[in-house]
Amino acid sequence: MHLELSNQTDESLTFHFALEADDALGRWYDFDLEADTRREVSLQPTSERKWSGYQAIAGNKRASGSLLGQGDEQACLQLDFLIADDEISATMSTDRPLCES
């Protein structure tokens, strides 16, 4: 799984991300982001669970979404997060350039 994080605020912050299964959340991953920067990160989640969604938090903003129908545990998934002053928006990348590197 690849994440592209874009902090478009004027504050440094920590981005928190966890995968979600039907029975619980997985491990939380934390990434520091300077103000007005972009960062690409890769995760290798455990395949012991069937991940069905995600949770993301930055400051007092939260985003969540579904991964259902996006492939099996062998699929490479890329989520792009845009962190703005008023919200976090998340999109599943359709061209997945980070998956090809």
Backbone bond lengths (Angstrom), bond angles and torsions (degrees), N, CA, C in turn:
res aa  C-N    CA-C-N  psi(-1)  N-CA   C-N-CA  omega(-1)  CA-C   N-CA-C  phi
1 M - - - 1.432 - - 1.520 108.08 -
2 H 1.316 115.13 135.88 1.459 121.30 178.94 1.523 109.37 -120.37
3 L 1.322 115.53 140.10 1.454 121.84 177.19 1.523 108.65 -121.30
4 E 1.311 115.95 136.06 1.453 120.74 170.09 1.527 106.21 -112.93
5 L 1.322 116.00 117.84 1.456 122.32 -175.23 1.519 109.14 -109.22
6 S 1.315 116.65 128.38 1.456 121.35 179.65 1.529 108.78 -126.36
7 N 1.328 115.63 108.32 1.464 121.56 178.29 1.525 108.05 -91.56
8 Q 1.316 117.21 104.80 1.456 120.82 -179.38 1.524 112.32 -102.17
9 T 1.318 115.98 24.38 1.457 120.34 176.15 1.528 108.71 -99.69
10 D 1.317 116.04 172.87 1.464 119.60 177.78 1.528 111.74 -98.10
11 E 1.340 116.28 19.60 1.467 121.98 178.30 1.518 110.75 -124.70
12 S 1.324 116.37 143.60 1.456 120.49 169.49 1.523 107.53 -71.66
13 L 1.320 116.69 146.93 1.455 119.28 179.83 1.515 110.24 -153.29
14 T 1.315 115.35 168.35 1.461 121.49 174.69 1.522 107.84 -108.00
15 F 1.323 115.02 129.92 1.460 122.06 178.39 1.519 106.92 -99.27
16 H 1.327 117.38 127.61 1.466 123.60 -179.64 1.530 107.87 -112.15
17 F 1.329 116.26 134.96 1.457 121.32 -177.29 1.521 110.06 -139.06
18 A 1.333 116.83 136.28 1.468 122.02 175.48 1.512 109.38 -143.18
19 L 1.320 115.62 142.65 1.453 121.10 171.74 1.519 108.59 -82.79
20 E 1.315 115.29 153.87 1.452 121.33 -175.61 1.523 109.55 -123.89
21 A 1.340 115.95 132.64 1.459 122.15 173.61 1.529 107.25 -111.80
22 D 1.314 116.65 172.73 1.460 119.87 -179.96 1.520 112.60 -59.68
23 D 1.338 116.91 -31.56 1.459 119.90 -174.11 1.529 114.65 -99.67
24 A 1.334 119.55 -14.51 1.475 119.99 -177.43 1.519 110.65 -179.04
25 L 1.332 114.13 172.04 1.461 120.50 171.74 1.513 109.60 -85.54
26 G 1.319 116.14 150.71 1.451 121.29 173.80 1.523 110.22 -85.55
27 R 1.301 115.26 -164.55 1.464 122.68 -179.84 1.526 110.20 -64.43
28 W 1.337 116.24 139.51 1.464 121.67 174.32 1.520 108.90 -82.69
29 Y 1.316 116.47 135.59 1.463 123.73 174.26 1.520 107.10 -110.27
30 D 1.323 117.13 136.88 1.464 122.27 -178.27 1.521 109.93 -120.94
31 F 1.335 115.76 133.42 1.459 121.85 -179.10 1.523 109.11 -133.37
32 D 1.331 117.10 126.20 1.462 121.34 175.86 1.516 109.34 -80.95
33 L 1.328 115.09 136.33 1.461 121.25 179.25 1.520 109.03 -129.35
34 E 1.314 115.98 123.61 1.461 120.29 173.90 1.526 109.07 -70.96
35 A 1.313 116.08 163.58 1.462 121.12 178.23 1.528 109.95 -62.08
36 D 1.327 115.56 140.02 1.467 123.11 174.77 1.535 112.82 52.44
37 T 1.339 116.08 49.71 1.467 121.16 178.69 1.521 110.81 -132.95
38 R 1.318 114.64 166.22 1.459 123.79 175.13 1.515 108.85 -121.24
39 R 1.323 116.48 146.38 1.464 120.50 178.36 1.525 108.87 -145.76
40 E 1.320 116.20 138.69 1.452 122.38 176.03 1.521 108.10 -110.49
41 V 1.336 116.32 133.52 1.462 120.79 179.39 1.523 109.31 -135.69
42 S 1.321 115.58 152.67 1.461 122.04 176.88 1.510 109.33 -119.49
43 L 1.316 115.89 141.18 1.464 122.29 178.42 1.518 108.56 -124.52
44 Q 1.313 116.06 146.65 1.451 121.07 173.57 1.526 107.11 -121.15
45 P 1.343 116.96 84.16 1.467 119.04 -177.95 1.521 111.34 -67.64
46 T 1.312 115.02 153.07 1.464 118.95 176.68 1.517 108.91 -66.59
47 S 1.300 116.13 144.76 1.465 120.21 -178.76 1.526 111.41 -95.07
48 E 1.337 117.30 13.95 1.462 120.73 -179.63 1.528 111.75 -69.21
49 R 1.305 116.87 -23.60 1.458 121.22 -177.55 1.518 110.00 -116.87
50 K 1.307 115.15 160.38 1.460 120.95 171.90 1.528 106.67 -95.02
51 W 1.319 116.47 103.10 1.455 121.93 -177.23 1.521 109.45 -75.08
52 S 1.319 115.66 129.86 1.458 120.05 -175.60 1.531 113.12 -117.67
53 G 1.329 117.31 -11.08 1.459 119.50 -178.35 1.512 111.20 -166.54
54 Y 1.333 115.24 -170.30 1.459 120.95 179.87 1.525 109.68 -147.05
55 Q 1.315 115.12 160.48 1.458 124.71 173.04 1.526 106.94 -129.67
56 A 1.328 116.49 138.27 1.460 121.24 178.00 1.522 108.72 -137.70
57 I 1.337 115.61 139.54 1.465 121.52 -179.65 1.522 108.46 -136.67
58 A 1.329 115.93 136.74 1.467 122.51 173.17 1.526 106.53 -143.78
59 G 1.329 116.25 116.07 1.463 119.90 -175.10 1.518 109.26 61.61
60 N 1.328 117.22 -127.18 1.463 120.14 178.35 1.533 112.03 -101.83
61 K 1.328 116.57 18.09 1.459 122.15 179.83 1.533 109.93 -105.63
62 R 1.324 115.27 144.96 1.465 120.74 -177.07 1.524 109.36 -135.81
63 A 1.336 115.57 145.45 1.462 121.52 173.21 1.521 107.86 -138.28
64 S 1.309 116.32 149.22 1.460 121.38 175.56 1.520 107.89 -147.38
65 G 1.316 115.33 160.44 1.454 118.81 -179.21 1.511 111.74 -167.99
66 S 1.301 114.97 174.73 1.456 122.83 -177.49 1.527 111.03 -100.69
67 L 1.317 115.67 146.17 1.460 122.55 172.50 1.523 111.02 -110.73
68 L 1.324 117.31 0.71 1.459 120.76 -177.14 1.521 110.09 -61.84
69 G 1.325 115.94 136.93 1.454 121.54 179.80 1.516 114.00 79.41
70 Q 1.347 117.97 10.31 1.466 121.09 -177.66 1.522 112.48 -102.27
71 G 1.323 118.39 9.57 1.462 120.88 179.40 1.508 110.91 122.98
72 D 1.321 115.88 175.90 1.459 120.70 178.55 1.521 109.73 -98.06
73 E 1.327 116.20 -168.75 1.468 119.56 -176.24 1.517 113.36 -67.03
74 Q 1.337 118.02 -12.97 1.459 121.17 177.55 1.527 112.60 -90.31
75 A 1.327 117.28 -10.03 1.463 121.20 -176.65 1.525 110.43 -74.69
76 C 1.307 115.19 146.89 1.462 121.25 172.98 1.525 107.41 -93.78
77 L 1.308 116.80 121.28 1.457 121.53 179.74 1.516 110.05 -111.85
78 Q 1.324 116.20 142.09 1.457 120.87 175.81 1.518 109.35 -127.75
79 L 1.343 114.85 124.00 1.460 122.13 175.50 1.519 108.55 -112.35
80 D 1.323 115.99 134.93 1.456 121.59 177.71 1.521 108.54 -110.72
81 F 1.329 116.43 123.39 1.464 122.20 -179.20 1.521 109.84 -112.53
82 L 1.331 115.55 128.88 1.454 122.86 175.31 1.521 107.34 -112.39
83 I 1.329 116.22 116.71 1.462 121.44 -178.35 1.520 107.81 -103.61
84 A 1.323 116.00 114.30 1.457 122.30 -179.74 1.525 108.44 -114.98
85 D 1.322 116.76 176.87 1.463 120.47 -178.73 1.521 112.91 -60.14
86 D 1.340 117.44 -32.83 1.456 119.61 -174.13 1.530 115.31 -106.46
87 E 1.347 119.29 -11.40 1.461 119.50 -177.94 1.526 112.02 -166.32
88 I 1.337 113.99 169.23 1.468 122.45 167.54 1.520 105.33 -111.19
89 S 1.310 116.79 126.89 1.461 119.11 173.22 1.527 107.82 -112.79
90 A 1.315 114.65 143.06 1.462 120.17 -178.12 1.519 109.49 -128.91
91 T 1.317 115.80 136.90 1.458 120.88 175.31 1.520 109.11 -134.11
92 M 1.319 114.71 146.67 1.459 120.61 173.86 1.522 106.24 -84.92
93 S 1.313 117.13 124.03 1.454 120.70 -178.84 1.517 109.61 -69.47
94 T 1.318 115.92 133.88 1.459 119.45 179.82 1.522 112.01 -89.43
95 D 1.342 117.68 -30.95 1.469 118.50 179.44 1.519 112.38 -91.86
96 R 1.302 119.41 -19.43 1.467 125.89 173.24 1.525 113.96 50.68
97 P 1.323 119.31 56.01 1.465 120.71 -178.95 1.532 112.71 -63.94
98 L 1.326 118.78 -30.95 1.461 119.60 179.97 1.518 111.34 -70.03
99 C 1.322 117.83 -26.16 1.459 121.15 179.58 1.522 111.91 -70.67
100 E 1.319 116.60 -22.51 1.458 120.57 -177.40 1.522 112.56 -87.05
101 S 1.337 117.70 -11.79 1.464 119.47 -178.12 1.513 111.93 -87.22
